[in-house]
Amino acid sequence: MATPIRSIPVLEGKVADAFLKEARKVERKPHTVEFSESTRLLVRKANNDLRNQYAAL
C-alpha cells in the first residue's frame, strides 16, 4: 500500500520574513556560522574538559 503524501509546510507572515532575512544574510557570507552565547560557552567547556583529560594522562 502506498504511503500518503504529506503536505509541505509553508512559512507565512513574520516567520517567512524572518526566514528570508536570515537566508539573504547567509547568501552574502556563505561560509560563516553565527553561534549564540550559550553555544560558545558549551564549546569552550567541552574544549576545557578535553584539555583536562589529556593533561591527566
Number of C-alpha atoms within 10 A of each C-alpha: 3 4 5 6 6 6 6 6 6 7 12 10 7 9 11 12 12 13 13 13 11 11 12 12 11 14 10 9 9 10 7 9 8 8 9 9 9 9 11 12 12 12 12 12 12 12 12 11 12 12 11 11 10 8 8 7 5
